[in-house]
Amino acid sequence: MKLLVVIQLKGNATKKLLHAGIHPFQDEVNKNGRRPKCFSRGEWKVFLDPPDIPRSIEYVERNPEKEGKQRQRWSFVVPYGG
C-alpha cells in the first residue's frame, strides 16, 4: 500500500511539473518516446530517534546553501517543538 501511495504522489507531481512547464526534462525524450523520470525509483524512508531530529532539520535547512541557493521558507512548516 505504501509503495502505491508513493507512485501516485510521484505521478501527480510529474503531471503538475509538466503542466507548469518546469519539469527538469521538459524538452528531452528517451528512445522509447517518454521523458526521463525526475524521481528516483522506489521510496526512501528513515526513522529518527528524538535526539537526531534537530541535527536532521538543520541539515535539510542548510542543504540549498551547498548549491549557492538561499534557504527555503514555507508558511506551512513550523518550528520543531520536540
Phi, psi and omega in degrees: 000316182299319181297321178299318179297317179299316179299316180294318178298314180296318180297314179293321177297319178298316178300317179296318178298316179296315180298321180281351180074025182238015176297132184298340179243034184310320187256011181251147179223134176288173177295341177271005177085009181247158176285147174298147180285144179258001178244149177288163179284143176077204181228160179234125179224142180223136176254127182252140169281149183312320179295339181277345187295310180301320179296319180292321177299314179300319178299313182294319180295324182274348186305316180300330181297334178297334180256015179076018180259163177281156173299148179266140177237130181232135184297333184271357177264123182248154179302145177288131182248025185301000000 
